[in-house]
Amino acid sequence: MAVSVISPNIPSTSHSPPLHKPHKHHSHLLNLLTNLNSLSELKQIQAHTLRTTYPNFPDTLFLNSRIFHSSSLLDLDYTFRLFSQFRTPNSFIWNTLMRACANSEGKKDEVFGLYRRMLCDEGFVMPDKYTFPIVLKACAYLFSIFEGRQVHCHVWKLGFGLDSYVNNSLIHFYGSCGCLDEALRVFEEMGERGVVSWNVMIDGLVRMGEFDEAVRLFREMQMVFEPDKYTMQSMISGCAGLRSLALGMWCHCYVLREFDSEAGEAVLLCNSLVDIYCKCGAVEIGRQVFERMKKRDVHSWNSMILGFGMHGKAEEALECFDRLVREEGLVPNSITFTGVLAACNHRGLVVEGRRCFDIMVKEYNIKPVLEHYGSLVDLLGRAGHIDEALDIIANMPMKPDAVIWRSILDACSKKNGSLELSEEVARQIFESEGADCSGSYVLLSRVYAVANRWNEVGLVRNWMTDKGVKKEPGCSSIEMYGISHEFFSGDTSHSRTKEIYELLDVIDKRLEAIGYVPDVSQAPMIDEQELVDGKRHSLRLHSERLAIAFGLLNLPPGVPIRVFKNLRVCNDCHNVTKLISKIYNVEIIVRDRARFHHFRDGSCSCMDYW
């Protein structure tokens, strides 16, 4: 089909009709465009426009631009064909085409080329304040920092340096590309900042993990503007990153107070609330928020499935997955299966994990990524199916990373895997990420310790010394009345160290009274003197024990102790925490590197499988 020409440069006829007639006719055609449903209808309106209107009439020029805009929402290829017919497109036409490309998955990389043509083609067209945000959006998506900086130069050169709309886009661009210093510079130099400016800057800080700075800026914003739903969504995500339950609950209260009638409808906001409660150890509150949502999208379900998974609630995660598919009729995506496989992994549900992986590939045609393979390999390895895990690694379409190899090495250390396999896996790890990863040395030494090969344990320790590799120190944090307290293993820097260590002595005596014996099986990296008489002393000063003691000293009865640790919990600390929960009748929630552990009445939610 030939494309009809829409051109503002076609000579006008000498017989122009009265003004009021085309005005009514154009209004009718514009109304038809408003209710457009298909490209076929658009082509009919376009053809009718060509037959019944005068090309140079002002209303016709406006109508043609609306037809072009409508085509950009329906069929981008057809939009390009229409665009090629314009002799001298104006800024609106250029902006429309660039915006359509910026919003299209496969065309974002064409935006900057169109912008260059806009400036360089015959008949220079001056960009306006709507042009720059479109181009910067595409640059942000593509992480095109060089091109985005060129656009920034054009902004100032062409006199748009004080436009808040353009500056907001610059902040978003720099923040998305990780250039927070430049984003902050644009933000601070703005002559006028609106709520959107603050929101974009806070969101950029949150996305880059600068949570403390985001909170500081949020407090500064409150002195000039009332936060809106977008502000609170970013702040809730920041609280999740900080693991600050107190600040997150304050944000939740603020949302309920200010936006109560809209809160249930604000899907993104509620998704963020589910996420923070799950990440801060309050999964049941997250479940309540989820169940009360009036609207849910697939991201809502993903947040809940991931939350259940990280808390070891595999059955609830699988039930949530079934509801997503059967009740809601939504299509799960790659992240959905990441959560489901992680949930199966944390509970050792091998059959269910295999089934979910097959469903993902065969029923939903989702191509597994490294994270999916990693969960399945870890699930099989920790359940003792090391050979099957190795088969999956051998048949993966991509090269396994160090994380996957570490899961095999970890499985070997727990399931008495062969030394030859463990040494080969360690070699693969060192080739993947270099020889400076302390965690891999610790796992290899644990394999040797399980096999009673203490000479090799010493050899691994010497390798670490020779290469300058230091074991990552354990660090645990606990939030107390909105303030985070950090403890390292053997820490004596806290202001209440004396009271903490006195309580640890009391705990030791109560543990001894019920027959507790230290488990030193996972402490092969201590020095020779500790092997003789200090191993127990080293274990009792692990960072989570200091944090738990601090929690016992400060929190009122009935309030859970929530601890976040950077490393996995060792066997001995896991056993001790179970006993403390029973002795002191307290719930203790520990988030280690892999998952949450909920300790109650002498048992753990992980059922000793982690």
N, C-alpha and C positions, 0 to 999 in steps of 0.2 A: 504493500500500500504506500503510495506517495505521501510524504509529509507535507501538510499544508503550511504555507508561509505565514508566520505572524511577524510582521515587521512594521515598526513605527515610521519607516522611511518611504513607504509606498506613496506616490503622489496622490493627492486628494482629487476627487471629482469636482467638476465645476457646478454640479447640481446638488448642493447640500440641502437636506431636508430641514424643516424647522427644528429648533433645539429641543423642544419639549417631547417630540416623538422619540428620537433616539434615547433620550434620557430614560423614559419609561421602559423602552425595550432593553436597554442595558441593565436596568434594575432587575428585570425579569430574568435575564441570563445570569446575573450575579446570584440571584436566589437559587437558580438551578445548580450553580456551582457549589453553593453551601450544602446542598443535600446530595452531593455526588456519591455514587456507590461503586463505580467501576471505571476502568480506562475506556471502555466502549462508550459509556455515557459522555465522558469527557470529549471524546472525538466527535460525537454528534453535536455537542454544544459548540465545539471549535468550528466545525463545518458550518453550522448555522450562523455563527458570528461572522465568518468570512463572507457569507452570502448576503447578510442583511444589515451590516454596519459599514460605516465609512472609516477607512484605516487611520486617518489623521485626526479623527475626532477625539478630543481629550478622554471622553468616557470609554472609547474603544481602546485607547492605549492602556487605560487602567484595567479594562476587562481582559485584554491580552496578557497582561502581567499576572492577573489572577488565574488565568488558564494555565500559564506556565508554572505558577506556584502549585496548583492542584496536580499537575502532572508529576511534579517532584515528590509528591506524597504517594503516588500510585505506581509509577514505573520510571526508574531512573534512566534506563536506556532510551526510552521515548523522550525524556526530558533533554538528554544530550542531543537527540535528533532535532528537537525544537530549537534548542539553543544555537545550533549551527546555522539556523536560518536568520538569526538576528544580525543585522549589519553593524549596528552600534549599540550593543546592550548597555543598559545603565547599571548603576550600583545595585539596584534591587534585583535585577536579573542575575548578576554575578553572585550576589549574596545567596539568592535562592538556590542556585546550582551548587555552590560550595556547602551550604547547609545540608542539602540532600546528600552530598558525598560524605560529609562529616558524620551524618547519622546512619550511614550504610556501612555494614561490616567490611565489604570488599573494596570500598572506594575511598576510605579515609586518606590513603596515601596520595590521592590525586588532588587534595584540597590545596596544598601549597603550590603545586604546579598551576592550578587555576588562578591562584592569587598572583603568581608571577606574571601570568598572561594578562590578567586584569591591569597590571601596572605597565606592561611592556608592549602589548599589542597596539596596533594602529588605533588611534583614538583613545588616549590615556583616560582611564576612569578613576576618579578620586575615591579611595575607600572611605567609608563612613564609620560611625561608631558601632554599627552592626557587623561590619566586615571583620574587624579584629577578633572579637570573641569567637567567631566561627573558625577562623584559621588557628587560633590558639587552642581551641578545643581539640582539633585534629592533632596538633603538635603534642599536646599533653597525652593523648591516647597513644601516639606512636613514640613517645619519649624523644621527640625530635628537638633536642635542646638547642642545637646550632640554628636551625630554622626559626625556632621560637624567639631566640635572642635577636635575630634579624627583624622579626616582626615588631619586637619591643622597640628597636631603633626607629622603625617606621612610625610607630605610635607617636614618639616625641617629635620626629622630623615633620610629620604632617599635622601636628598641633592637637593631638588627642591625649596628651600626657596627664591632663587633669580630669579626664572623664572617668567617673567612678565605675561605670559599666565596663569600660575597657580595663581599668585597673583590677577589678575583681577577676576578670579573665586571666590577667597576667599572674595574679596571686595563685589562682588555681593551676595554671600551667607550671609555674616554678615549683609549687608544692607537689604536683603529680610527678615531676621529674626529679624530686629529691633535693632540689636547690632551695632549702628552707631559708638560708641567709638572704638570698635574693628576693624570695617571697616576702619575708619580713621587711626588707628594705622598701619594696613597693608599698606594702601596707602602711609603714610608718611615715612615708613621704606623701601619702594621699592627703589632699586638701580636705576632703569630706568623706567620712566613712559612714556607711549605712549598716543596717543589721546584716545585710548580705555580705558585706566586706568582712565583718567579724566572723561570720559563719564560715566563709571560705578559708580564712586564715586558721581558725580553730580546727576545722576539718583536715586541712593539710598537715597540721602538727600531729593530729591523732593518727592519720594514715602513715606517717613516717615514724611513729613510735615515740614522739616527744610528748609524752602524756603530762608530765609535770608542767611543761611550758604551756600546754593547752589549758590546763586548769588555771594557771596564773592569768592567761589572757582572758579566760572566761570570767574570772572575778573582776578583772579590769573592765570588761564589757558591761557587767551588771551596773556599773556606776553611771553609764550613759544610755543603755538600752535594756529593755526587757527581752530576755531570750525567747525565741520562738521554738516551734517544734523541731526545726532543722538544727538549731543550736543544741537542743537537748539530746537529739539523736547522736550528734558527734560527741557530746560530753559523756553520754552513757557508754559509748564505745571506748572512750578514753578511760573511764572508770574500770571497764573490763580489762583494759591493758594494764592498769595500775593494780588490779586485783583489790580495788577499794570498794568493799561492800557498803561501808557507811556512806560514802559519797554517792554511790550508785542508788542507794535507797533514798537519799535526799533528792536526787534527780527524779526518781520515780514519784515521790510525794509532790514535787513541783509540777510534774506533768499532770498528775491527777487533780491538783488544785487549779491549775491554769487552763488545762485542755480536757477536762473530764468528759465533756460531751463528745469530743472528737477522738479521745485517746484510743478507744476500741477500733476506730476506723483507720487509724494511722498505722498501717501495716509495718512500715520500716521502723517506726519508733518502737512498736511492740516487739519486733524482731530483735532490736537492740537490747530491750529489757530482758527478753528470754536469754539472750547471749550472756549478758553480764551476770545474771543470777547463776547460770550454769557454770560460768568460769570462776565465780567467787565461792563456789561450794554450796550454794543454796538452790539446788536443783528443784526442790519441791515448790519453792516460790516461783521459779521459772516455769514449772508446769502449770501453776495456777494462772499466771499471766497468759500462757499459751491457750489454755482452755477457755479463757474469757474473751479471747480475741473474736471480734465480730467478722473479720475478714482475715483469711490466711492465704499466702502464696507459697510456692515451693520452698522459698527461702525460710519461711516460718517453720515448716516441717523439718527442713535441714537443721535449723538451729536447735530444735528440740531433740532430733535424732542424735546429733553430735553431742548435745548435753548429756543425754542418757548414756551414750557410749563412753564419754570420759569419766563418768561416775560408775562405770561397771554395770549399769542397768541394761544388760543386753536384751532381756525379754521385753522391756518397755520400748527399747529402740526398735526391735523387730515388729512389735505391735503398731508402733507409730508409722513404720514403713507400710504395713498392710493398710492402715487407715488412709494414708496418703494416696495409695493406688485405688483401693476399693471404694472408700466412702467419698473422697474428694474428687476422684477421677483425674488427678494431676499426674503429670509425667515426671518421674524422678530424673535427676540429672547426675552428673559425675560426682558432685559434692554429696548428694544423698548416699551414694554407695560408699564413698569414703567414710561417712559416719557409720553406716551399717557394718562394714567390714571391720572398722575399729572396735565397734561394740562386741562383735563376735570374737575378736582377738583378745579383748580384755577379760572375757569369760572362758576362753578356750573352746568355743563352740565350732568345732572343725566342720561338721556336716553342714551346719547352717551357713558358715562362711563360704564353703565351696559352692553351695547352692546359690547364694547371693551373687557371687562372682559370675557364675554361669548365666544367671538371669540378666545381669548387667550387659554381658556381651551378646547373648543370643536373643533375648526378648526386646531389649531397648537399644541394641546396636551402639552401645557406648564403648568407645575405644579405651581400654584401660591405660592409665598413666602410671608413672613410677610409684606414686603413692598407693595406688590400688594393689599393685604387685607387692609393694613393701608390706602392706597389712597382711596379705595372704601368706607371704613367706614367713613373716614373724609368727602368725597364727600356727602354721604347720610346724615350724621349728620348735616353738615353745611347747607344743603338744607332743613332741618327740618324733614327728614325721620329717626328719632332717633330709632324708633322701628325696622325698617328694618335693620339699622346698627347693632343693638343689636342681631338680628337674625343671621346676618353674623358672628358676633363674637362667638355666641354660636355654630355655625356649622363649625368653622375653625378647620383644622386638627392639629393645633399647639396652644400652649397657647399664648393668647394675651400679648403683652408687655405693658410697661407703656405709650409708645407713642400712642398706639391705645386707651387706656383708657383716656388719656389726650384729645384726639380729641373728645371723647364723652362728657367729662366734659366741654370742650370749647363750644361744640354745646349747651349744657344745659345752659351755661351762656349767650348765644346769643339768644336762642329760648325759654327762660322761661321754661326750663325743670323742672321736679318735683324735689323738694328738697331731697326727699327720694332717687331718682335715683342718684342725684349728690353726695350725701353723700356716697352711696354704691360704686360709681365709684371712688371717692377719696380714699376710703378704699382699693380698688383694686390697685390703683396706689401706695399707700404707702407700700402695701405688695410686689409689683413687684420691686420697687427700693429703699425701705427704706423711712424713714420719714424726709429726709433732702433735698428734692427737692423743692426749693422755688417756682418754676413755678406752681406746683400743688396747693400750698396754695393760691397763687394769684388767680388762676382760681376759687377755691372754695369760696374765699372771694367775687369774682365778682358775683357768683351765689347768694350769700346771699345779696349783695348790690342791684342786680336787683330786688330781692324780698322784698327790704326794711327791711331786717332783720339785722339791724345795730349792735345789740348786738352780733350776731354770727360773724359779721365782726370783731368786737373787740376781740372775743374769738379766732378766727383764728390767729389774730395778736399776741395774748398772747401765743398761742401754738408755734408760730415761735420763740418768744423770749425765752420761756422755753427750747426749743430744740436747741437753738443757730443757727437757720436757718435764713440766711439773704437773702433778696431779691436781685437777681442778678442785679447789676447796669447796666443801659443802657450805651452802648459805641458805638460811631459812628466814622467812619474814612472817610477822604476825601483826595484824592491824588491831590497835587498841584505841577506841574512841576517836576514830578518824586519823590516827597517827600510825604510820608503819614503823615497826621496830625490826632491825635486821640483826641476825646472829650468824657468826661463822663458827666452824668447829673449834672448840677450845677458846672461844671469845671471852675476853675479860674487859672489854671496852665499855660495856653498858653501865649506866649509872647505878643500876640495881644488881650488879654482878654478885655482890656478897650475899644478898638474899636469894638470888637464883641458885648459887652453888650450895647454900645451906639447905635449900629445898631438895636439890638433887641428892644430897647426903641422906635426907629423910626418905626420899623415894627409894634409894638403894637399899636401905635397911628394911623397908616394907617389902621390896621385891625379894630380898634374901629370905625373909620370914615365910614366904609362900613357896620357896624352893626354886626361884629363878636361877638359871645357869646361863652365863653369856654364850652367845653363838658367834664364834670367831671365824666361821667358814668363809665369810666374804670380806676378810680383812687381810689379804696377803701382801699388801704393799707397805706395811709398817716396818720400822727398822728392827734390827736384831735385839736391841734391849727390850723393845716392846714385846717381841716374841717371847721373851723370858718372863717378864712380870708386869708389863704395862698395857697389854692388849685390852683388858677390861676398862682401864682408865681411859684409853683412847676412845672406846665405844661410847662410854657414858657422857662424853663431851661432844658428841655429834650435834650439829647445829639444830636439828629439830627438837632434841631433848631440851636444849636451852630455851627454845621458843615455847615449848609446852610448859616448862616450869614457870616461865614468865606469865603465860596465860593463866596457870593455876593461881598464881599470886594476885592477879589483878581482876580477873573476870568474876562476876557474881555467879552463884550456883545456878545451874540450868542453862547457862549460855554456852553454846558450842565454842570450842577452841579451834580456830581455823589457821592452819600453817601452810605456807607455800615454800617448797624446797626446789633448788635448782638441779639436784641429782636424784637418782632413784633411791628409795628407802632401802636400807640394808636389812637382812633377815633379823638381826638382833634388835634394831630400832623398831621394826615392825612388831616383834614379839613384846617388847617392852611397852610400846604404845597401847597394845591390846590390854596388857595387865594394868596400866595406869588408868585406862578408861573404866575398868572394873573397880579398882581400889578406890578411886576418887569419884566414882559415879558421875562421869562427865563424858559428853560426846566430843570426840576429837576428829577433826577433818583435816587430812594431810593431802596436799596436792604435790606429788613429786614430778619428776620429768615426764613420766608416762601417763599418769592418771590420778584420779582422786581415790583416797582410802577413807572410809567412814568407820571409825572405831566406836563401838558401843558395847558395854557390858562384857568386855573380854573377847570380843570377836571383831572381825573386819569384813566390810562389804565385799572385798575382793576374794573372800573365801580362801585366802593364802595362795592365790594364783595371780602372780603379777610379774 
